[in-house]
């Protein structure tokens, strides 16, 4: 059966260029939170996070779920991770255990 899904080839150098372009227009002390939820909107969260891990003005990552946060941690990402979506009680132990995960309360 022929695969008819759309394929997007992501140029990670373009991602880095866009980050640098934003950074040039920000206050020198400002930091960026890279919103890479839902697999970076289909662009590959793990690949993008790995490419920007060493960018000094990227404070951390924002994801939608605990599962997405855990994927980043398992992939070796070390920056803080914010969960933008709902965190259910069954995930509380994981969130506390993985000190890199931050939760935005009330969202």
C-alpha positions in Angstrom: 0.0 0.0 0.0 1.4 3.4 -0.9 2.0 5.8 2.0 0.2 9.0 1.2 1.1 10.9 4.4 2.9 14.3 4.0 6.6 14.4 4.6 8.4 17.4 5.9 12.1 17.7 5.8 13.2 20.0 8.7 16.3 22.0 8.2 17.7 22.3 11.8 20.1 25.0 10.7 17.0 27.1 9.8 15.6 26.4 13.3 18.9 27.7 14.8 18.9 30.7 12.4 15.3 31.6 13.5 16.3 31.3 17.2 19.3 33.6 16.6 17.2 36.1 14.7 14.7 36.3 17.6 17.6 36.5 20.1 19.1 39.5 18.3 15.8 41.4 18.8 15.4 40.6 22.5 16.8 42.1 25.6 20.3 40.7 26.1 19.3 39.0 29.4 16.1 37.5 28.0 15.8 33.7 27.6 13.6 31.6 25.4 11.4 28.6 26.2 11.2 26.4 23.1 7.6 25.2 22.7 8.1 21.7 21.2 4.8 20.1 22.3 3.0 17.6 20.1 6.4 16.5 18.6 7.2 20.1 17.8 4.0 20.4 15.9 5.1 17.4 13.8 8.6 18.7 13.2 10.4 16.3 15.6 10.7 17.4 19.2 13.6 15.2 20.0 15.7 16.3 17.0 14.9 20.0 17.6 15.6 19.8 21.4 18.9 18.1 20.7 19.9 20.8 18.2 19.1 23.6 20.6 20.3 22.0 23.9 23.5 23.9 24.0 22.0 27.3 22.9 22.8 29.4 26.0 19.7 31.7 25.8 17.3 28.7 25.5 16.2 28.3 29.2 14.2 25.1 28.5 11.4 23.4 26.7 7.6 23.5 26.9 5.6 20.3 26.2 2.0 19.3 26.5 2.2 16.1 28.6 4.3 14.2 31.1 5.0 11.6 28.5 6.5 14.2 26.2 8.6 15.5 29.1 9.8 12.0 29.9 10.8 11.4 26.2 13.0 14.5 26.3 14.7 13.3 29.6 15.2 9.8 28.3 16.8 11.3 25.2 19.3 13.1 27.4 18.0 16.6 27.5 19.1 18.5 30.6 17.3 21.8 30.5 14.1 22.4 32.5 10.8 21.2 31.0 7.5 22.9 31.5 4.3 20.9 31.0 1.6 23.2 29.5 -1.2 20.7 29.6 -3.1 19.0 32.3 -1.1 16.7 34.7 -3.2 14.0 36.2 -2.7 12.6 39.7 -1.2 9.4 38.4 1.7 11.5 37.1 2.5 13.4 40.3 5.1 11.0 41.5 6.9 11.1 38.1 6.8 14.9 38.1 8.3 15.1 41.6 10.9 12.4 40.9 12.1 14.1 37.7 13.1 17.4 39.1 13.6 18.8 35.6 9.9 18.8 35.0 8.0 22.0 35.9 4.2 22.3 35.9 2.3 25.5 35.2 -0.5 25.3 37.6 -4.0 26.5 36.6 -3.6 26.0 32.9 
